[in-house]
Amino acid sequence: MGDRKPLLLLDVDGPLNPFRATKPPGYTMHKQPSMGQTFNVWLNHDHGRVLLDFADQHDVELVWCTTWEHDANVCIGPHIGLPELPVIEFGFTAHQWKFNAVLEYAAGRPLAWLDDDFPLFPKERAWFDEQRGDTPTLLHLISPSVGLTAQDLHTVAAWKYSLGGANATSLTPKRVQDATGWTARKGDG
Ligand SMILES: [Mg+2]
């Protein structure tokens, strides 16, 4: 180990695949086999570059946190330009939704987490919050009707900046926008 930089945990369905959207701009439909089924997945081919630039600039480690588990490295990452990333495994012993596995994986490291399902698990989340204690933790909700936006990454950047430390980067909305290469979409809320 030794690497204690903050984690940026990535869910697939919701953040990277806005499955509730109808023809989301910038996304392409992919048919992906996984677990014996074929899924229709919206993917934005800019997301890999955006996330890698973000991780580099803000010194966070990208990790899959999705029920696609290792299939994310086969079915999702290559399409959007992400290299193979570490995977949080849930397996058959998962409990507390994804929270127990995340708690064990993070092992006290600060983490930001992009997911669309936090509101479905309030009791589990309360348990997780209690377990994490004072360890910096950002659970950032993504709309599955919109997917990941520049504003979302700005929120994560602001959180990372709030941690301070030697790797803190100066932060302005424009700088994040420049880093992501995105123009914030109007109306994303
Ligand atoms: Mg999801």
Residues whose N, C-alpha, C, O or C-beta is under 5 A from the ligand:
A	BS01	MG	D11 D13 G14 D116
